Amino acid sequence: MLFDSINFVAFFIVITALFYLLPHKYRWLLLLAASCYFYMAFVPIYILILGFTIVIDYIAGIFIEKNTGKRRKLWLITSLIANIGILCVFKYYNFINFNIGAVLSAWGYTTPFPALSILLPLGLSFHTFQAMSYTIEVYRGHQKAERNFGIYALYVMFYPQLVAGPIERPQNLLPQFHEKHTFNPDNIVAGLKLMLIGFLKKLVIADRLSIYVNTVYANSNTQSGKSLAIATVFFAFQIYCDFSAYSDIARGAAKVMGFDLMINFKRPYFATSVSQFWRRWHISLSTWFKDYLFIPLGGSRVKYKYRLYINILIVFLISGLWHGANWTYVVWGGLNGLFLIIEAAAGRKIRTGSSISLIFKTLLTFLLICISWVFFRAETVQQALDIVKKIVLFDGPFYPGNPKDHFFYSIVALFFLLIFEFISEYRPALYKVIPNNVATRFSYYLVVVMIIMLFGVFDGGQFIYFQF
């Protein structure tokens, strides 16, 4: 069930209404049933895979808390193997098998293992990481094991953030399922406002930008450097608006019922360094890798600088692989890791503002991120290299798109997006000038709805991060 569909709107209204009509003690059951229905709307049989890992992690959490020493660690390892094992089979088996086959073929052999014709379960990487954070936190003693199986299952399956995050920690989300949520008009308004912004980003900006991006990248061998450069910039904003839109709708849907999910984006393209970009982009994943991989590897508190660089590179290579079973994602992650290593080596020379202006640093960071996005968007590493080469040469005629009005509307949409984000980043006090009364708010919401209806692209475009 796509967020940007009539079915979801109807589903959301019905579930929210029932949530407030039911007594508190039955609400978790309603949300769990709704989440199961939401997930099964894609591939129903895959609910069994999710159920398997939920049972394993629920039992593991209890036994981790009860035991000490090696038994405690054994239950954690069991949980991690179950989760990572499912992830490897469905997401990485064919990738690993293909690459092993390529190596063997160079020596005149063939791989004895057949390829699997299976679909990737929706949001597998997201709810797998959320489940692992639970058993790790219980093991570390930061979270009590959840005794209510239904509540724990809801923690993993909560429908607003089940498919594409934010990846929540148990300390934040689990206690909220035990709390009684009363009807609060402020929560309703705040939640609907977030959802409205999400629909605007997705339907008016992201899906419209995708029309140009998909056309140019699908024919990259015949496109000019100018067209590919514009398509790459468009993709940078497409993926941002697409993914942040999902997060906004997820947070908004949860907020209407009184649940608070973490902020996942903080105007990343206003970052003045790559490290700052990753503190603003997909924050729930960035902090996950920081807490559960980077710091256990030694983090930045290592004796030798080269160890820090190795730790950064490991984290970002794995982050790239997390995004997809393709070398393009690995290169994308490696590039970001390389940028961060260079930044760490340069130290204060980059971080200080004495020699480089704020505008230059922001544009340089955006340029570096766009270079990496080429590999994220391309089908193969070779295609990405060819695109980068064409962009550097920046030759050939500009392709205005067909029909041309899509390109014009895209430029206008980006213009207003940047103005809004600029004010939010540098001039938030301007919002206080706007009257905050019922009439003004109603007019604002009405205008946004009209913009969505008039300029939205209603072709059922799937969210980009659904494939992860």
N, C-alpha and C positions, 0 to 999 in steps of 0.2 A: 504494500500500500504506500504510494508516494505521498509525501507531504503536500505537494502542489497539485492535489486532485480533489474533486468534489467528494469522493468517497472518504478521504481523510477528514475533510471538514465536517461531514455528517458524523463520522466515527468520533471525532473529538468532542462535538457538541453533546452527543448521547452519553459518552463515558463521563464527561465532566458533570453533566446534570445528575446522572446516577450516583456519582461520587459524593456529591453534597446531599443527596436524598437519603443515602444509606447511613446507618449508624457507623460510628468509627470502627468498631470491631470487625465489620465485614468489608471495609473499603480495600484492604490489601488483597482480599480474594477477588474483588471486582477488577482491580488493576492488574493482577496476575492473569486472570482470564482474558482481559482485554489485550494484554501484551502477547499472550499466546496466539490469540486471533490475529493480531497485527503481524506477527512474525510468520504465521502460517499462510498469510495472504500471498506470500511469494512462492516458496516451495514447502508445502505442508510437511513432508516426510522429514525435513531437516530439523524439525522440533525435537526429534529423538536424539540427535547429536547434541543439541543444546542441553537437553534433559540429562544425558549421560554425564557431561562435564559438571553440571550443577550438582548431581548426586555425589560425584567423586569429591568435589571441592567442599561440599557441605560436611561430609563425613570427615574429610581430611582436616578441616578447620577445628572440629570438636576434638579429634585425637591429637592434633598439634598442641592444643591448649591443655589437654590432660597429661601429656607425656613430657619427658625431659630428655636431654642428651640425644643419643643416636636415633631413638624411636621418634622423637620430635622432628628431627631433620628428615627421617625416612618418609614420614607422612607429607612433609612439604615437597620432597622430591617426587613422590607419587602424584601429587596434585599437578606439579609443573610438567611432568612427563605426559600426563593425560591431556593437558591443555595444549602444550607445544606439539604433542604427537598428532592430535586432531588437525592442528594448523598445518603441520608439515604434509600430512596425507592429502588434504584437500587443496592446499595452496601451493606447495612446493614440490610435490612428488614428480609431476610431469617435467617441471623445470630442471630438477636434479637429474632425473632419468635421461632427459634430452642431452644435457651437457656431458653426462658420463658416456652416453652413446657417441657423442661427437669426438670425445677423446679416444674411445675404443676404436672407432672407425679409422682413425689415423694410423692405428696399428694393425688394421685389417680384421678387427673383431666387431661384433654387434652386441648390443646390450640384451641380456636374456629377459629383461623385465618389460612387460607391455605398458603402453600408455593407458592412462585411465580416462574414460569419457564421463567425467562428473562435473557438475556445476559447483562453483564456489559458494558455500552458504553465505547468505547476506550478512554483512557486518561481522564476519568471523573474527577478524583481527581486533576489532573494538571490544566485543564482549569477552574474548579470550584474555585480553590484557586487563580488563576490569576484574575478571574472575581471579587472575593471578595476583593482582594487587591485594585481594582479600586474604588469601592464604599467606602471602608474604607478611602482611601487616599483623595477622594473628601470630605468626611465627616470631616476629620481632617484639611482640608484646604490646603493640600499639592499638590493637583492636580485640575485643572479646569475641569469641566464637558465637555466631548467631545460632540459637537453639530452635527457632521457628523456621522450619524448612521452607514454608511458603514465603516468608519475608525474605529469606536468603535468595530464593528463586526470583523474587521480584527485583531484588538488588541487581541481579544479572540481566533481567529481561525487561526492566522498566521501559515501556514502549517509546517515550519521547527520545531517549538517547540510546536505544538498543542497537540501531543500525550504524550510526556514524558518530557516536559520542555526544557530548564530552565524556571522556573516560573518567568516571568518578572513583574516588577513593571510598572505602567502606566507612571511614570516620565521618564523612560528610553526609552520605546518602542513607545508610542503614538506620541511624537514629531518627531520621525524618519519617520513615515508614511506621515507626512506633508512636510518633507524636499525633495528637488530635488536631486536625486542620479545620478551623472554622471558616465560614464564608466571609471573605474579606474583599470589599469592593476595590481596595487599593491593589490587591494582588491580581484581581481580574483585569483592571485597567493596565497595569504594568505588563502582565503576561500577554494580553491581546496586542499591546503596542509592539512588543518584541516580535510577535508572530507576524504582524503587519509589515514591519521592517524586513523580516526574513522573506516574506512573499515578494516584496518589492525588489529586493536584491536578486532573488532567484529568477522571477518571471520577467522583470523589466530590464535587468542588466545582464546577469549571467547567461540566461538562455538566448538573449539577443546577440551578445558577443560571440556565443558559440557558433552562430550561423557563419560568420566570417572566418573564425578560427578553423572550424571543421573543413570548410571549403579549401582554404589555403594549405593547411597541413596535409590534406588528402591528396593534393596535387603539388607537393613541395618541389618535385623535380622540374616542373614547368613554371613555377612562380619566381618572381624577381626577389632580390634581396630586400627591397623596400617593402614589398607586400609581406614577406616573411617576418621582417622586423616589427611591422605593425601588428601582425597576427600574434606574435610572441608577447608583445605588450598587452594586447587584448586578452590573451590566455592568462596572463598574470592576474588580471582583474577578474576574469571569468572564474578561475578556480577559487579566488578569494571570496567573491560574492556568492558563489555556489556553496562553498563549504561553510562560510560564516552564516549564510542564510539558513542552512540546516541547523546550525548551532542556535541561532536566534529563535527559530520555530520550536526547537526542542526545549530550550530554556523557557520560552513563552508558554508552551503547553503545560509544562511542569509548574510554572509560576501561578497559572490560573488556579491550580489545585493546591497551591501553598507550598510547593517544593522548590528549593533553590538549587540549581545546577551551576557549576563553576563557569566563569567567563572563559571562552576558548580563543578569542581574538581581541587584540587591542591595537587596531590601526597599524598593521605590520609594515605597510609601505611608507610609513613615516619614520621608520627606524633609521638611525644614523650609523649602524654597523650591522654586520651579519649576526653577531652574537645577540644584539638587541632585537633583530628580526625574529630570532628563534625564542626570545622571551615574550614575543607578541603573537606568534603564529602557532596555531594548534597547541595551545598552552598545556592542555591535559596530556597530550602525548609527549611533548618536550619535557615536562616535569616527571612523567613516568620514566622515561629513559634516564633522566638525571638521577632520580632516587633509587631505581632498581638495577641500573647498569653502570652508569658513569661513576657514581660515588663508590659502589662496591669494587670497581676496578682500581680505585685509588683517587679518582677525581682529579682535582688540581693540587691536592696536598701530597704530591709525590716529590721524591728527592731530586730526580733528574727531569729536565724539561722534556726530553724525548719521550718519557713515559706519559706525560700529559698529552703530547701530540698523538701518541699511539692510542690513548684512551679516547680522545676526540674522534679519531678516524674510525675506531671500532664501533663506537656508538652510532655514527652517521652512516656507516656502511650497513649496519643492521637495521637502522631506521629506513634506509632506502629499500632494503629487502622486505621490510614490513609492509611497505606500500604496494609491492607487487613482485611476482615471480618473473622478472625480466631484467636483463643486464642494464637496461636504460635507467631503471630505478636505482640500481646499485651505483651507477655512475653519478646519477643525480645526488645521492647521499654522499658519495665520495667527494664530489665538488664542494658541497656545503661544508664538509669536514675540512677540506683543504683551505677554503676561505677562512674558517675559524682558526686553523693552525697558523696561517699567515698573520692573522689578526693578533693571536696570542703571542707570536714571536715578535711582532712589531711593538706590542704593549702600548705604552702611553702615546707613542707617535700617532696612533690611529685614534685612540680613545679621547685624547684631549682635543679641545677646539681651538687651540692657539694658532695652528698653522693651516687648518682646513676649515672652510666655512661650513655652516650647518646645511646649507642647500647642496653644496658639492658632495658632502658625505652621504646625504640622503639619496641623491641621484646615483652616486657610485654604488651604494648598497643595492638600490633597485636594479641597476644594470647587472650586477653580479647574480642577483637572484633570478633575473630574467634569463641569463645564460644557462643557469641550472634548470629552469623551467623547460627549456628546449628539449632536454633529455627526458624530462618527466612526461612531456606530451608526445614525443616522437615514438614511432612503432619500434624502431631499431636504433642501435648506437650509430650505425653508419648513416642512417637518415638524419639523425641529430647532428652529426659532424658536418654533413653536407649543408644543412640549414644554417649552422653557425658560420660556415665559410661564406655562404651567400650573404648573410647579414653583415658580416665584416666588410665584404666588397661593396655592399649597398648599391648594386647596379640594377639596371633594367627598369621597365615601366611599372608604375604603381597600379595595382588591381583594386578598383573601387568597390568591388562586391556586386552581386547580382541577386535581387534588385538593389540599387544604390541606396535606397532609403534606409535599409538595415544599417549600413555604415554610418549614415548621418545620425540616426537615432542612437547608435552606440556611442558616438562621440559626445552627443548631448547628455546621455545618461552618465558617462564617465565624468563629464564636467561638473555636474551637480553632485555626484558622489564625492569627488575630490574636495569640493567646497564644504560639504557637510563634514567630511573627515578632518579637513583642515581646521574648521571651527572647533570640532570636538577635541582636537589635539592641542591647538595653540590659543584658542579664544573661547573657552567654554563659558566664560562670563557673559557672552552675548546671548546665551539662552535665557538668562535671567531677565533680559529686556523684554522678551516675548511674554505677554500676559498669560498666566496659567489658570484660566477659568474654564468652565465647562463648555462654553460656546466656542472658545478658541481651540480647545482640544478636539471637539466634535468636528469643527471645520477642517482641522489638520487631518484627522482620520478620513474624512470624506474625500479630501483632495487626494490622499494616498490611494484610496480605493479606486477612485476615478482614473488615476494614472495607471494603476495595475490593469484595470479593465480595458483602457484605451490602447496601452502600449505593451502590455504583457504578451509573452509568447506562450501560447497554450497548446504545446505539442506533446505534452507528457514527457518532457526531457528528464531523464534520470539524474539524480545527484551524482557528481563525479566520484565522491568518496564511497558510494554504495558498493563499488567494485572491490573495496579493501576490507 
